[in-house]
Amino acid sequence: MEAEAAKYIGAGLATIGIAGAGVGVGNIFANYLSGALRNPSAAQGQFTNLIFGFAVTEALGIFSLLIALLLLYAV
């Protein structure tokens, strides 16, 4: 296998983390919404946890995109 083809395959595999981030964000918001509908008085207290979980999950997706771009253009 040529090195160029291996680079493209590796970059494609690195982008799987972006799909994982999308699933993670969906789970975070779905669980928050489910909990907020069950107990609306506690929803405001959990909002900061929601934003923190969203930020961490999106950061992991951005890191995987960064790795893919590094594989494509820096190596």
Secondary structure, DSSP 8 states (H G I E B T S, - for coil): --HHHHHHHHHHHHTHHHHHHHHHHHHHHHHHHHHHHH-GGGTGGGHHHHHHHHHHHHHHHHHHHHHHHHHHHT-
